[in-house]
Amino acid sequence: MKITKYVTATAGSFEALDTGVAHLLSQGFQPYGSPYLSDNKVEGAIETFIVAQAMVRWGGDIEGETPAPVIAP
């Protein structure tokens, strides 16, 4: 299988990231790697950091293989 879609979930708190990741999981995405912290580069932002998680959706590229279903929001 190959990655067919790559997105990064970001939030200002771990709890908010959990919510965003849960939403993406319901759409057929899976976590890719570990969550991480990054400086918030937005000028004037209250939060000085963001938490993030890379998320991917896999698709079939092997003959006869059926890609995982994608659930629309």
MIMI-412531 format. One record per residue (C-alpha): x, y, z; residue in three letters. Coordinates in Angstrom, 2 decimals, m for minus. Example, Ala and Ser with C-alpha at 12.3 -4.5 7.8 and 13.67 -1.06 7.14 Angstrom:
PT         x         y         z   res
PT     12.30     m4.50      7.80   ALA
PT     13.67     m1.06      7.14   SER
//
This chain:
PT         x         y         z   res
PT      0.00      0.00      0.00   MET
PT      1.03      3.59     m0.49   LYS
PT      0.22      6.86      1.21   ILE
PT     m2.52      8.61     m0.77   THR
PT     m3.07     11.62      1.52   LYS
PT     m0.90     13.30      4.17   TYR
PT     m2.12     15.95      6.60   VAL
PT     m0.85     17.43      9.85   THR
PT     m3.26     17.87     12.75   ALA
PT     m2.28     20.86     14.91   THR
PT     m3.68     22.33     18.10   ALA
PT     m2.84     24.57     21.05   GLY
PT     m3.25     21.78     23.64   SER
PT     m2.96     18.03     23.85   PHE
PT     m6.69     17.73     24.53   GLU
PT     m7.53     19.68     21.37   ALA
PT     m5.06     17.57     19.38   LEU
PT     m6.82     14.44     20.65   ASP
PT    m10.09     15.77     19.28   THR
PT     m8.57     16.63     15.90   GLY
PT     m6.84     13.26     15.60   VAL
PT    m10.06     11.43     16.55   ALA
PT    m11.88     13.32     13.78   HIS
PT     m9.23     12.36     11.22   LEU
PT     m9.30      8.74     12.41   LEU
PT    m13.05      8.71     11.67   SER
PT    m12.20      9.80      8.12   GLN
PT     m9.85      6.85      7.54   GLY
PT     m6.53      8.51      8.49   PHE
PT     m3.90      6.86     10.69   GLN
PT     m1.16      8.47     12.81   PRO
PT      2.25      8.56     11.12   TYR
PT      5.11      8.88     13.57   GLY
PT      4.96     10.46     17.00   SER
PT      3.22     13.67     18.10   PRO
PT      5.55     16.65     18.41   TYR
PT      5.77     20.20     19.75   LEU
PT      6.69     23.23     17.65   SER
PT      7.04     26.96     18.21   ASP
PT      3.94     28.90     17.20   ASN
PT      5.17     31.32     14.53   LYS
PT      1.89     33.27     14.34   VAL
PT      2.56     36.85     15.41   GLU
PT      0.44     37.88     18.40   GLY
PT     m0.68     34.33     19.19   ALA
PT     m1.46     33.59     22.82   ILE
PT     m0.05     30.05     22.70   GLU
PT      3.73     29.99     22.29   THR
PT      3.75     26.41     21.04   PHE
PT      1.57     24.04     19.05   ILE
PT      1.24     20.29     19.27   VAL
PT      1.05     18.35     16.03   ALA
PT      0.54     14.85     14.66   GLN
PT      1.19     13.72     11.10   ALA
PT     m1.74     11.69      9.73   MET
PT     m1.89      9.60      6.56   VAL
PT     m4.47      7.77      4.52   ARG
PT     m3.31      4.59      2.79   TRP
PT     m4.49      3.33     m0.58   GLY
PT     m4.03      0.11     m2.51   GLY
PT     m1.33     m0.16     m5.12   ASP
PT     m1.07     m3.95     m5.24   ILE
PT     m3.00     m5.65     m8.03   GLU
PT     m6.26     m7.03     m6.70   GLY
PT     m5.97     m5.15     m3.40   GLU
PT     m8.96     m3.07     m2.33   THR
PT     m8.10      0.33     m0.81   PRO
PT     m9.45      1.10      2.64   ALA
PT    m12.80      2.94      2.49   PRO
PT    m12.80      6.70      2.97   VAL
PT    m15.51      8.01      5.28   ILE
PT    m16.81     11.43      4.25   ALA
PT    m17.38     14.03      7.02   PRO
//
